Amino acid sequence: MENYQKVFIDFMLETGVLQFGDFTLKSGRKSPFFMNAGAYVTGEELFRLGDFYAQAIHARFGLSFDVLFGPAYKGIPLAVACAIALHQRYGKEVRYSSNRKEEKDHGDAGILLGSKLKDGDRVLIIEDVTTSGKSIAETVPILKAQADVDIVGLIVSLNRLEKGITSSFSAQEEIEQTYGFPAASIVTMQDVVSYLSETDREKSGFTEEIEEKIHAYYREYGTDIWKA
């Protein structure tokens, strides 16, 4: 694991984005942890978050793309923060774009915010966490309807490595199989467990009891990648 990934895990805990306890997910599953990317609210937090994304993008995709597309709504600040970070850290100038939930018919008309898309654009989709393929299923047709773009991949902050409701694959694996582009993350939940199990448990709040609950959860819901 790279150092920036370890620092990112600490960052999720410091900001309260990653929490341990008893949570009921949208899927109905009872989870011993929960990630709420909406808890990044200050300028410093968004600045740091954008930089973590930029480092993960550089490591996984390089810098050969033109547009960061953040699906509404949570993807909008992510795309903006990351575009700034890519410029500051790597001198890479990319455009940001996002969709509106409802198409605007006056002024800056259309369904897009930020940059318009043009034929040949290489687009990287940026999201917080992917728990199902629903968001991508909505996003890909929007992108393809605007121009003949090349979707180079998807980047999220946390890959839960959790199998879907109807298959043994994770949401990110299903996206790769369905759409043919790679999906990456800053860290996986397996990275989180591995790192926190070796750090100060009292400081992180990652008790042995919580660790065992997480392992029990993944014995039932984990993908083959987790089991490996």
C-alpha contacts under 8 A as a table, 3 or more apart, distances in Angstrom:
res1	aa1	res2	aa2	distance
1	M	5	Q	6.51
1	M	6	K	7.20
1	M	191	D	7.53
2	E	5	Q	5.41
2	E	6	K	6.79
3	N	6	K	5.17
3	N	7	V	6.29
4	Y	7	V	5.03
4	Y	8	F	6.02
4	Y	52	F	6.96
4	Y	55	Q	7.73
5	Q	8	F	4.93
5	Q	9	I	6.38
5	Q	52	F	7.83
5	Q	186	I	6.59
5	Q	187	V	6.30
6	K	9	I	5.24
6	K	10	D	6.54
6	K	195	Y	6.99
7	V	10	D	5.11
7	V	11	F	6.09
8	F	11	F	4.78
8	F	12	M	6.22
8	F	52	F	6.85
9	I	12	M	5.19
9	I	13	L	6.55
9	I	187	V	7.89
9	I	192	V	6.44
10	D	13	L	5.23
10	D	14	E	6.13
10	D	204	S	7.97
11	F	14	E	5.02
11	F	15	T	6.16
12	M	15	T	5.44
12	M	16	G	6.18
12	M	17	V	5.04
12	M	18	L	5.29
13	L	16	G	5.12
13	L	17	V	6.18
13	L	18	L	5.33
13	L	19	Q	6.98
13	L	204	S	7.17
14	E	17	V	7.75
15	T	18	L	7.78
15	T	39	A	6.95
15	T	40	Y	6.91
15	T	45	E	7.91
16	G	19	Q	6.20
16	G	36	N	8.00
16	G	39	A	6.80
17	V	34	F	7.93
17	V	35	M	5.40
17	V	36	N	4.91
17	V	37	A	5.75
17	V	38	G	7.61
17	V	39	A	5.55
17	V	40	Y	7.17
18	L	33	F	7.15
18	L	34	F	5.83
18	L	35	M	4.56
18	L	36	N	6.61
19	Q	33	F	5.56
19	Q	34	F	5.33
19	Q	35	M	6.42
20	F	32	P	5.72
20	F	33	F	4.32
20	F	34	F	6.50
20	F	206	F	7.67
20	F	210	I	7.16
21	G	31	S	7.84
21	G	32	P	5.02
21	G	33	F	5.81
21	G	34	F	7.94
21	G	210	I	7.67
22	D	30	K	6.76
22	D	31	S	5.93
22	D	32	P	4.89
22	D	33	F	6.81
23	F	30	K	5.65
23	F	31	S	5.12
23	F	32	P	6.21
23	F	33	F	6.69
23	F	34	F	6.69
24	T	27	S	7.95
24	T	28	G	5.88
24	T	29	R	5.77
24	T	30	K	4.67
24	T	31	S	6.14
25	L	28	G	5.18
25	L	29	R	5.42
25	L	30	K	6.38
25	L	31	S	6.83
26	K	29	R	7.44
27	S	165	I	7.66
31	S	34	F	7.12
31	S	214	I	7.84
31	S	217	Y	6.97
32	P	210	I	7.06
32	P	213	K	6.32
32	P	214	I	6.02
32	P	217	Y	7.57
33	F	214	I	7.64
36	N	39	A	5.92
37	A	40	Y	6.02
37	A	74	K	8.00
37	A	128	D	6.27
38	G	41	V	7.14
38	G	74	K	7.38
40	Y	45	E	5.77
40	Y	46	L	6.28
41	V	45	E	6.58
41	V	46	L	6.87
42	T	45	E	5.19
42	T	46	L	6.24
43	G	46	L	5.27
43	G	47	F	6.01
44	E	47	F	5.01
44	E	48	R	6.15
45	E	48	R	5.24
45	E	49	L	5.98
46	L	49	L	4.92
46	L	50	G	6.03
46	L	78	L	7.88
46	L	81	A	6.26
47	F	50	G	5.33
47	F	51	D	6.45
47	F	81	A	6.20
47	F	85	A	7.34
48	R	51	D	5.07
48	R	52	F	6.32
49	L	52	F	5.18
49	L	53	Y	6.36
49	L	78	L	7.98
49	L	81	A	7.40
49	L	82	C	7.66
50	G	53	Y	5.16
50	G	54	A	6.14
50	G	78	L	6.65
50	G	81	A	4.64
50	G	82	C	4.03
50	G	83	A	7.56
50	G	84	I	7.41
50	G	85	A	5.53
51	D	54	A	4.89
51	D	55	Q	6.27
51	D	81	A	7.83
51	D	82	C	6.38
51	D	85	A	5.03
51	D	86	L	7.30
51	D	89	R	7.62
52	F	55	Q	5.29
52	F	56	A	6.33
52	F	186	I	7.23
53	Y	56	A	5.13
53	Y	57	I	6.02
53	Y	82	C	6.24
53	Y	155	I	7.91
53	Y	157	S	7.18
53	Y	186	I	6.56
54	A	57	I	5.11
54	A	58	H	6.10
54	A	82	C	5.90
54	A	83	A	7.97
54	A	85	A	6.09
54	A	86	L	5.46
54	A	89	R	7.82
55	Q	58	H	5.13
55	Q	59	A	6.18
56	A	59	A	5.09
56	A	60	R	6.06
56	A	185	S	7.15
56	A	186	I	5.34
57	I	60	R	5.20
57	I	61	F	5.33
57	I	62	G	6.36
57	I	63	L	7.64
57	I	155	I	7.10
58	H	61	F	5.57
58	H	62	G	4.26
58	H	63	L	6.03
59	A	62	G	6.03
60	R	184	A	7.10
61	F	64	S	7.31
61	F	153	G	7.96
63	L	92	K	7.20
64	S	122	R	7.68
65	F	94	V	7.51
65	F	121	D	7.53
65	F	122	R	4.76
65	F	123	V	6.04
65	F	124	L	6.84
65	F	152	V	7.41
66	D	93	E	7.95
66	D	94	V	5.20
66	D	95	R	6.33
66	D	121	D	5.99
66	D	122	R	5.20
66	D	123	V	6.09
66	D	124	L	7.96
67	V	94	V	5.46
67	V	95	R	4.73
67	V	96	Y	5.54
67	V	97	S	6.86
67	V	121	D	7.02
67	V	122	R	6.35
67	V	123	V	4.79
67	V	124	L	6.24
68	L	79	A	5.77
68	L	83	A	7.10
68	L	94	V	6.92
68	L	95	R	6.27
68	L	96	Y	4.83
68	L	97	S	6.19
68	L	123	V	5.97
68	L	124	L	5.06
68	L	125	I	5.90
68	L	126	I	6.65
69	F	75	G	7.59
69	F	76	I	7.96
69	F	79	A	6.28
69	F	96	Y	5.96
69	F	97	S	4.82
69	F	98	S	5.39
69	F	123	V	6.66
69	F	124	L	6.07
69	F	125	I	4.74
69	F	126	I	6.03
70	G	73	Y	7.86
70	G	74	K	7.48
70	G	75	G	3.83
70	G	76	I	4.92
70	G	77	P	7.76
70	G	78	L	6.63
70	G	79	A	5.18
70	G	96	Y	7.68
70	G	97	S	6.43
70	G	98	S	4.99
70	G	99	N	7.58
70	G	125	I	5.99
70	G	126	I	5.15
70	G	127	E	6.28
71	P	74	K	6.98
71	P	75	G	4.74
71	P	76	I	6.41
71	P	98	S	5.49
71	P	99	N	5.92
71	P	125	I	7.71
71	P	126	I	7.50
71	P	127	E	7.06
71	P	135	S	7.76
71	P	139	T	6.69
72	A	75	G	5.46
72	A	76	I	5.84
72	A	98	S	6.38
72	A	99	N	5.76
72	A	100	R	6.39
72	A	101	K	6.78
73	Y	76	I	5.74
74	K	77	P	6.46
74	K	78	L	6.92
74	K	127	E	7.20
74	K	128	D	7.13
75	G	78	L	5.05
75	G	79	A	6.06
75	G	98	S	7.48
75	G	126	I	6.27
75	G	127	E	5.18
75	G	128	D	6.94
76	I	79	A	5.37
76	I	80	V	6.45
76	I	97	S	7.82
76	I	98	S	6.05
77	P	80	V	5.08
77	P	81	A	5.94
78	L	81	A	5.24
78	L	82	C	5.94
78	L	126	I	6.93
78	L	127	E	7.12
78	L	128	D	7.77
79	A	82	C	5.25
79	A	83	A	5.98
79	A	96	Y	5.92
79	A	97	S	7.36
79	A	98	S	7.98
79	A	126	I	6.44
80	V	83	A	5.24
80	V	84	I	6.39
80	V	96	Y	6.26
81	A	84	I	5.33
81	A	85	A	6.28
82	C	85	A	4.89
82	C	86	L	6.05
83	A	86	L	5.22
83	A	87	H	6.42
83	A	93	E	7.42
83	A	94	V	6.12
83	A	95	R	7.03
83	A	96	Y	6.59
84	I	87	H	5.24
84	I	88	Q	6.26
85	A	88	Q	5.03
85	A	89	R	5.81
85	A	90	Y	7.95
86	L	89	R	5.39
86	L	90	Y	5.46
86	L	91	G	6.48
86	L	92	K	5.44
86	L	93	E	7.09
86	L	94	V	7.78
87	H	90	Y	5.64
87	H	91	G	4.32
87	H	92	K	4.60
87	H	93	E	5.46
87	H	94	V	7.71
88	Q	91	G	5.68
88	Q	92	K	7.72
89	R	92	K	7.92
95	R	114	G	7.78
95	R	115	S	6.13
96	Y	114	G	5.87
96	Y	115	S	5.87
97	S	112	L	6.72
97	S	113	L	5.68
97	S	114	G	4.61
97	S	115	S	4.96
97	S	116	K	7.00
98	S	112	L	5.55
98	S	113	L	5.04
98	S	114	G	6.44
98	S	115	S	8.00
99	N	111	I	5.54
99	N	112	L	4.41
99	N	113	L	5.75
99	N	142	I	7.93
100	R	103	E	6.06
100	R	104	K	7.84
100	R	111	I	5.17
100	R	112	L	5.82
100	R	113	L	6.62
101	K	111	I	7.58
102	E	111	I	6.76
103	E	109	A	7.37
103	E	110	G	5.35
103	E	111	I	4.33
103	E	112	L	7.81
104	K	107	G	7.91
104	K	108	D	7.28
104	K	109	A	4.84
104	K	110	G	5.11
104	K	111	I	6.18
105	D	108	D	7.87
105	D	109	A	4.85
105	D	110	G	6.33
106	H	109	A	4.92
112	L	115	S	7.43
112	L	116	K	6.73
113	L	116	K	7.68
117	L	121	D	6.75
117	L	143	L	7.97
117	L	146	Q	6.23
117	L	147	A	6.00
117	L	149	V	7.61
118	K	121	D	5.83
118	K	146	Q	7.36
118	K	147	A	5.18
118	K	148	D	6.91
118	K	149	V	6.95
119	D	147	A	5.02
119	D	148	D	4.46
119	D	149	V	5.47
120	G	147	A	7.91
120	G	148	D	6.05
120	G	149	V	5.12
120	G	150	D	6.47
121	D	148	D	7.58
121	D	149	V	4.95
121	D	150	D	6.11
122	R	149	V	6.07
122	R	150	D	4.80
122	R	151	I	5.88
122	R	152	V	6.20
123	V	149	V	6.85
123	V	150	D	6.03
123	V	151	I	4.76
123	V	152	V	5.80
123	V	153	G	7.48
124	L	151	I	6.02
124	L	152	V	5.51
124	L	153	G	5.23
124	L	154	L	5.88
124	L	155	I	7.48
125	I	151	I	7.63
125	I	153	G	6.27
125	I	154	L	4.68
125	I	155	I	6.32
126	I	154	L	5.87
126	I	155	I	5.02
126	I	156	V	6.00
127	E	130	T	7.33
127	E	154	L	7.60
127	E	155	I	6.38
127	E	156	V	4.91
127	E	157	S	7.31
128	D	156	V	5.05
128	D	157	S	5.37
128	D	158	L	7.17
129	V	156	V	5.29
129	V	157	S	5.90
129	V	158	L	5.47
129	V	159	N	6.59
129	V	160	R	7.98
130	T	133	G	7.08
130	T	156	V	6.98
130	T	158	L	7.83
130	T	159	N	6.97
130	T	160	R	7.96
130	T	171	A	6.41
130	T	172	Q	6.89
131	T	160	R	7.43
131	T	162	E	7.93
131	T	164	G	7.91
131	T	171	A	5.84
132	S	135	S	7.34
132	S	164	G	7.02
132	S	171	A	4.95
132	S	172	Q	7.92
133	G	136	I	5.44
133	G	137	A	6.07
133	G	171	A	5.72
133	G	172	Q	7.55
133	G	174	E	7.26
133	G	175	I	6.28
134	K	137	A	5.04
134	K	138	E	6.40
135	S	138	E	5.20
135	S	139	T	6.09
136	I	139	T	4.76
136	I	140	V	5.88
136	I	175	I	7.61
137	A	140	V	5.92
137	A	141	P	7.24
138	E	141	P	6.20
138	E	142	I	6.88
139	T	142	I	5.24
139	T	143	L	6.38
140	V	143	L	5.21
140	V	144	K	6.18
141	P	144	K	5.08
141	P	145	A	5.94
142	I	145	A	5.22
142	I	146	Q	6.61
143	L	146	Q	5.47
143	L	147	A	6.85
143	L	149	V	7.16
144	K	147	A	5.63
144	K	148	D	6.03
144	K	149	V	6.43
145	A	148	D	7.85
151	I	181	F	6.95
152	V	181	F	6.04
152	V	182	P	7.25
153	G	181	F	5.08
153	G	182	P	4.88
153	G	183	A	5.65
153	G	184	A	7.77
154	L	181	F	7.59
154	L	182	P	6.43
154	L	183	A	4.57
154	L	184	A	6.17
155	I	183	A	5.91
155	I	184	A	4.90
155	I	185	S	5.32
155	I	186	I	7.62
156	V	159	N	7.07
156	V	183	A	7.88
156	V	184	A	6.42
156	V	185	S	4.65
156	V	186	I	6.59
157	S	185	S	5.10
157	S	186	I	4.80
157	S	187	V	6.38
158	L	185	S	5.59
158	L	186	I	6.17
158	L	187	V	5.27
158	L	188	T	5.32
158	L	189	M	6.76
159	N	172	Q	7.60
159	N	184	A	7.82
159	N	185	S	5.88
159	N	187	V	6.49
159	N	188	T	4.49
159	N	189	M	6.18
160	R	170	S	7.98
160	R	188	T	5.99
160	R	189	M	5.14
160	R	190	Q	7.95
161	L	170	S	5.70
161	L	188	T	6.83
161	L	189	M	6.64
161	L	190	Q	7.64
161	L	222	G	6.08
161	L	223	T	5.79
161	L	225	I	7.10
161	L	226	W	6.30
162	E	169	F	7.55
162	E	170	S	5.21
162	E	171	A	7.55
162	E	218	Y	7.28
162	E	221	Y	5.66
162	E	222	G	4.67
162	E	223	T	5.49
163	K	167	S	6.49
163	K	168	S	4.99
163	K	169	F	4.80
163	K	170	S	4.24
163	K	171	A	6.94
163	K	221	Y	5.75
163	K	222	G	5.73
163	K	223	T	5.12
164	G	167	S	5.26
164	G	168	S	6.25
164	G	169	F	6.04
164	G	170	S	5.56
164	G	171	A	6.17
167	S	170	S	7.96
168	S	223	T	6.22
168	S	224	D	7.88
169	F	173	E	5.86
169	F	174	E	6.21
169	F	223	T	5.99
169	F	224	D	7.85
170	S	173	E	5.14
170	S	174	E	6.22
170	S	223	T	6.28
171	A	174	E	5.10
171	A	175	I	6.21
172	Q	175	I	5.01
172	Q	176	E	6.30
172	Q	183	A	5.82
172	Q	184	A	7.83
173	E	176	E	5.15
173	E	177	Q	6.26
173	E	183	A	7.54
174	E	177	Q	5.09
174	E	178	T	5.96
175	I	178	T	5.12
175	I	179	Y	5.81
175	I	180	G	7.48
175	I	181	F	7.65
175	I	183	A	7.32
176	E	179	Y	5.58
176	E	180	G	5.03
176	E	181	F	5.30
176	E	182	P	5.45
176	E	183	A	6.36
177	Q	180	G	5.66
177	Q	181	F	7.96
185	S	188	T	6.72
187	V	191	D	6.04
187	V	192	V	7.24
188	T	191	D	5.10
188	T	192	V	6.54
189	M	192	V	4.90
189	M	193	V	6.30
190	Q	193	V	5.22
190	Q	194	S	6.08
190	Q	226	W	6.62
191	D	194	S	5.17
191	D	195	Y	6.01
192	V	195	Y	5.33
192	V	196	L	6.03
193	V	196	L	5.33
193	V	197	S	5.92
193	V	211	E	7.15
194	S	197	S	5.46
194	S	198	E	6.88
195	Y	198	E	5.54
195	Y	199	T	6.70
196	L	199	T	5.08
196	L	200	D	7.54
196	L	201	R	7.12
196	L	204	S	7.31
196	L	206	F	6.61
197	S	201	R	7.21
197	S	206	F	7.39
197	S	211	E	7.72
199	T	204	S	7.72
200	D	203	K	5.42
200	D	204	S	6.32
201	R	204	S	5.18
201	R	205	G	5.56
201	R	206	F	5.09
201	R	207	T	5.70
202	E	205	G	5.24
202	E	206	F	7.07
202	E	207	T	7.23
206	F	210	I	6.12
206	F	211	E	6.75
207	T	210	I	5.19
207	T	211	E	6.29
208	E	211	E	4.98
208	E	212	E	6.17
209	E	212	E	5.21
209	E	213	K	6.30
210	I	213	K	5.05
210	I	214	I	6.23
211	E	214	I	5.15
211	E	215	H	6.28
212	E	215	H	5.05
212	E	216	A	6.09
213	K	216	A	5.00
213	K	217	Y	6.09
214	I	217	Y	4.96
214	I	218	Y	6.25
215	H	218	Y	5.12
215	H	219	R	6.09
216	A	219	R	5.06
216	A	220	E	6.72
217	Y	220	E	5.46
217	Y	221	Y	6.05
217	Y	222	G	7.35
218	Y	221	Y	4.73
218	Y	222	G	4.07
218	Y	223	T	7.76
218	Y	226	W	7.51
219	R	222	G	5.86
219	R	227	K	7.66
222	G	225	I	7.80
222	G	226	W	5.78
222	G	227	K	6.78
223	T	226	W	5.40
223	T	227	K	6.51
224	D	227	K	4.90
224	D	228	A	6.02
225	I	228	A	5.16
